[in-house]
Amino acid sequence: MNLETFRYDNRIVRAFAIATIVWGIVGMLAGLLAAMQLFLPAANFDLAYTTFGRVRPLHTNAVIFAFVGNAMFMGIYYSLQRLCKARMYSDKLSWANFWGWQGIIVAAAVTLLSGFTTSKEYAELEWPIDIAIAVVWVIFTVNLMGTILKRREKHMYVAIWFYIATAITVAVLHIGNSIAVPAGLFKSYPVYAGVQDALVQWWYGHNAVAFFLTTPFLGLMYYFLPKAAGRPVFSYRLSIIHFWGLIFLYIWAGPHHLLYTALPDWAQSLGMVFSVMLVAPSWGGMLNGLLTLRGAWHKVREEPMLKFMVVAVTAYGMATLEGPLLSIKSVNALSHYTDWTIAHVHTGALGWNGFLAFSMLYWLFPIMWNTKLYSVKLANWHFWIAILGMMFYAVPMYWSGVTQGLMWKEFNAEGFLQYPNFLETVLQLVPMYGLRALGGSLYIVGVFLMAYNLWKTAKAGQFVPEVEAQAVPLKAQAEHVEKGPSYKHRWLESRAVLFTVLSLIAILIGGAVEIIPLYLIKSNVPTIASVKPYTPLEVLGRDIYIREGCVGCHSQMVRPFRSETERYGEYSKAGEYVYDHPFLWGSKRSGPDLHRVGGKYSDAWHYNHMEDPRTMSPGSLMPRYPWLITQKLDVTSLPARLSALRKVGVPYEPGYENGTAQQELDTQAAQIVANLKQGSIEAEADREIIALIAYLQRLGTDIKAEPTQAAQAATSTTN
């Protein structure tokens, strides 16, 4: 039988490996800075570019898309060639994928620190970068599918199933969530508003975790763990259940991020039920991984790579058990908006993604440089330091989360809130935030040890750019598929296009069932007559609020709990958010909820609070925003912003942005200046602080207005 000779490409794998290490260090250092800012306000440096509100999204994007993303590409480009017995479909596409992705990372870092953000979690990047992401992802998908179609191995190994699901689902999620109308080069408004925007965002957000942080790494686990252990995967049939169960169920789970919010109850219930069901396929995958080590557990003592892999798989199992637990309404009532969620996320990120990435790097460097690992001892040191780092990070955050939830809900014997001042809760958490920063520091020390170890490994060896291999052409192989329990699935594996189509259908069902009714059935978002569009000054103020990342610490969603209505005011209604592009419900309360803050404090209070929070709230950990007082308000962009908002459904009259909008802005700004003067503050009407005050004073006030008054106000706004 004739054998074809070909060469595997290691150059692209090396490039992604180096990028993984570099961006991992950068992203984790950004995370450490953000962690320090939560207990040390001085770490914000009183600079617009280094506040927590801008550093946090930089950290999340750098760790998820730069560190984990490059690790994913590294593992896929290495394993796919060997599983398909074929070089990548196109070297040019491989390098376009690499350089395009690095360009996106750099653009993301610059724009996020500059305040260009959509505010949508894990999707903060503005529309030009979103388009670039879509282009690069298409390049990757074409390269992936092209390689699969030209493979010399008839049946697709389980790892490839997960790669296919990742490619198609991330594309669907990214495009679906990123539909927006531009209002400038780095400003856009999503076509969705309020409740709909929240559901689409968490349909995307949860499944970004599922199909970017989970499914590709499961595929990599199915490749690298058996390789390192020298054992086949424990159960092929369990792999089938794991794959199809996971991709079908995962897509339904997004609403569990919105429990007890203004989202309709039926959508919340769907999210909860499907989240609980996710335990089965998730633990099927974990057990399949761990049981693969049967007969090879002695290797775990000797191989640092296997140590990291075992902890990674275990962390995956623990995180996928805790996630469904947090999706149960009674548990979520305590955990939501607290640091418990942060602990949960980081258990998965540090343990699952981090440790799996480390294990792949330790495996690949000696192979690609044709040498032994420089120091097994250093690798073991890295392992134990990273374990300690995870513990010092996670345990304080779990403690902090439970403390927050209980203190927020505590009532005294007289029936009043035990801790009515939100700051009382914050101050209790300072020691735990310090311990978290210590844990993060230890974890980063381990990464530096790994980087040194791998650098010395590469220096001691000789890089192998290409590896020669031989295989029988696919056409020359027999078509017969041996009948057995998994006959039908093996038949399906030989048809990559059909497999891809069925995977696409599996992931589309859940999204369609949840999202479409929210648009078609009007009763899902009842209208409130008194709710009106934001004024021009409030629009600019809201965009400043978004720019500064205030949503990273403050929610705008009062849940229907007595503890929250006593603390904040009337619970939030779906109809209040119909003009919110984007929604700003938030996912964490480092500071109090702001949905009912309008009219609660004077304009002077807000001015002083933004200039220095500690003058109004002694002990506050909020950063200062002095630049808002000196920076001029950009009114030149107002017409484009109002026009874009009209296109996404806000009922501003045609021509309003070029007519009375500026006049109304000036009138409202002058009134705020007059109010500040009464508080002995001299301020200029054309400063950003004025717009922000206008927006904050508007929050949650619409339902307090009489319908007739509100209708008149809305008419004056749109005419």
Residue, then its C-alpha position, 0 to 999 in steps of 0.5 A: m500500500n502506498l504511503e504519503t509523506f508529509r510534514y507537521d508544522n511546529r513553527i506555528v505551535r511555537a509561536f502560539a506557545i510563546a504568546t501564551i506565556v507572554w500574555g499569561i504574565v501580562g494578563m495575570l499582572a493586570g489581575l493582581l493590580a485589579a485585586m490590589q485596587l479593591f483594598l488599596p485605592a492608591a493603587n488606582f494611581d488617580l489616573a483615568y487609564t489605571t482605575f479598576g473600572r478599566v483594568r478589570p476588563l483588561h484583565t479578563n480579556a487578557v486572561i481569557f482571549a490572550f492567555v487561554g486563547n493562545a493556549m487553545f490555538m497552540g494545543i489545537y494546531y499541534s494535536l489536529q495535525r497529528l490526529c488528522k495525519a495531515r499538515m494544517y490546510s494552509d500555512k498562510l492561514s495559520w500565520a494570519n490566525f496568529w498575527g491577526w489574534q495578536g493584533i486584536i489583543v494589542a488593540a483590545a489593551v489600548t482601547l480598554l485602557s482608553g475607555f472604549t468599551t461596550s460594558k458587556e461582560y467578556a464582550e467589551l470590545e468595540w465594533p471595529i475590533d469585533i469585526a476583526i475578531a470575526v474575520v480571524w475566527v473565520i480564518f481559523t475555522v476554514n483552516l480547521m475544517g480544511t485540515i479535517l477534510k483533507r485528513r488521512e485518518k478516516h474517523m475523527y477522534v473525540a478531541i476533534w469533535f470539541y474543536i468543531a463545536t468550539a469553532i461554530t458556536v463561538a462564531v454564532l455567539h460572537i456575531g449574535n451578541s455583537i450586532a450594534v449600530p456605530a456612533g463613531l469609530f469607537k462607540s456603538y449601541p447594541v440593537y437589543a435593549g434592557v431585558q433582551d440585551a441582558l438575555v442575549q449578553w448572558w446567552y453569549g457570556h455564559n457560553a463564552v465560558a462554555f465554548f471558549l474556556t471549556t469545550p476546546f480545553l476538553g478536546l485538548m484534555y482528550y488528546f494530551l492526557p492519554k498521550a502523557a499517561g500512555r493509556p487510551v481514553f477510558s470510555y469511547r461511549l462516555s465520550i459520545i454522551h459527554f460531547w452531545g449532552l454538553i453542547f446541547l445543554y450548555i447553550w440553555a444555561g445563560p439565564h442562571h446569571l439573571l435569577y431574581t432580576a427583571l427577566p421573565d420567570w419562565a426564562q429564569s426557570l429554563g436557565m436553572v433547570f438546564s444548568v442543574m442537568l449540566v452536572a451529568p455530562s460535565w462529570g461524565g467528562m471529568l470521570n472519563g479523564l480521571l479514569t483514563l489514568r487507571g494503571a498509570w497513577h504512578k506516573v503522576r508522582e513522576e511527571p509534572m505534566l500529569k500533576f497539572m493535568v490531574v488538578a485541571v480535570t479535578a478543578y473542571g469537575m468541581a467548577t461544573l458541580e458548583g455552577p449548577l449549585l449556584s444556579i439553584k434559586s435559593v442558593n443564588a439568592l445569597s451568592h449573586y452579586t457577591d465574591w462567591t461568584i468570583a471564587h467560582v469563576h477563578t477556581g475554573a480559570l486558575g485550576w482548569n484553564g491555567f493548569l491545563a495550559f501549563s501541562m501542555l507547555y511542559w509537554l510540548f517544549p521538550i518535544m519541539w526542542n528535542t530535549k528533556l525538561y530543564s528542571v523537573k524540580l522547578a516544575n514541581w515547585h511551580f505546581w505546589i506554589a500554584i496550588l497554594g496560590m489557588m487556595f489563598y485566592a479561592v478560600p478568602m473569596y468564598w469567605s468574602g462572598v458568604t459574608q457579603g450575602l449574609m450581611w446584606k440580608e441581616f435584620n435586627a430584632e426590631g425588623f430593621l437592616q442590621y447593616p444599613n450602610f453598605l460600607e460596613t460590609v465592604l470594610q469587613l472584606v478588606p483582609m480577605y481581599g489582601l489574602r486574595a492578592l497574596g494568592g494571585s502573587l503566588y500563582i504569578v511567581g509559579v508562572f515566572l518559574m515555568a517561563y524560566n524553566l521552559w526558556k532553559t529547556a529551549k536553550a538546551g535543545q534544538f528546535v524541530p521546525e517540521v516533523e516528517a510523517q507517513a500515512v495511507p491516503l484516505k481514499a485508499q482506506a477501506e470504507h467498511v465500518e465495523k458494526g457494534p454499539s457505537y456503529k452509527h457514531r463511527w459512521l457519523e465521524s467519517r462525515a465531517v460536514l454532516f457532523t458539523v451541521l448536526s453540532l450547529i443544530a444542537i447548539l441553536i435549539g436552546g438559544a432559539v427557544e429562549i431568545i425568540p419568545l422574548y422578542l415576539i411576545k409583548s407581555n414579556v416586557p410590559t410597558i410603563a407609561s412614565v418611562k421616557p428616553y434619556t435626555p441628551l445630557e443624560v445620554l452623554g453622562r451614561d456613556i461616561y458611566i460606561r467608559e469609566g467601567c462603573v458597571g464593574c462595581h455597581s449593579q442597576m437591578v434591585r431584586p424583589f427581596r425585602s433586604e434589597t427594597e429596604r436598602y435601595g427602594e422599589y424593586s426593578k421592573a422590566g419596562e424601566y429598561v426599554y431604552d437602555h442600550p446597553f443594559l447595565w444590570g451588572s454582575k457584582r456589587s463592590g459598591p451599592d446598587l444604583h438603580r434607585v440612586g436618582g434624587k437620593y443625594s444632592d448634586a453637590w454630594h455627587y460632585n464631591h463623591m466623584e472628586d474624592p469618595r472618602t470625603m463623603s464616605p469615610g473608608s470608601l475603597m472607590p477610586r477618585y475621578p478628578w479628571l471628570i471635573t476638568q475634562k470638557l464634555d464632548v458634545t460634537s459626538l452628540p448628533a451621531r449618538l442620538s442618531a444611532l440610538r434612534k436606529v436601535g429603537v429609541p423614539y427620538e424624532p427625526g432631526y432632533e439631534n440637529g435641532t433642539a437637543q443641544q439647547e436642552l442639553d445646555t438648559q439641563a447643564a445650567q440647572i445642575v451648575a446652579n444646584l452646585k452653586q447652592g452647595s458652594i461649588e463653582a463648576e463649569a457647565d461644559r465639564e464631564i462631571i455635569a453629564l454624569i451627575a445628570y445621569l445618576q440623578r435620573l436613575g430609577t426616577d421614571i416610575k416615581a413620575e405621574p404618567t401625565q407628567a412623564a408623557q409631557a416630558a417625553t414629548s418635550t424630549t422627542n419634539 
